[in-house]
C-alpha cells in the first residue's frame, strides 16, 4: 500500500510541475486576489496543486468558495508553511527546490513527528 502511495505521489508530482499555460491558466487572465506569499504568475496553480498533493487534501481544505477569503485557519497556516519552505529553499546555493510540502507531510494532513513504530 505504501509503495502504491509513493507511485501515485510521483505521478502527481510529474503532472503538477508541468508547465502551466500562459497567464497561469486563468480565464481572461484576471489577477488573483489576496495573494500574500506566492506570486500571481504561471507557478501559482502548480504550487497550489503540489501543496494539495503533498498533504493529500482537496482545495477546500484551505479554501472556501471565495478563494480570496481568509475564513479558514488552514489557509493562514498554509501561507506560513509556503513562506517557511521558500525561506529554507533560498538557503541552498544551487537555486533548486529541495524542500516541498511533501518533504514533511508525505501525503498526510499532519506530518509525523517521529518514525512509525517497528512491526
Secondary structure, 3 states (H helix, E strand, C coil): CHHHHHHHHHHHHHHHCCCCCHHHHCHHHCCCCCCCCCCCCCHHHHHHHHHHHHHCCCHHHCCCCCCCCCCCHHHHHHHHHHHHHHHHHHCCCCCCCCCCHHHHHCCCCCCCCCCCCCC
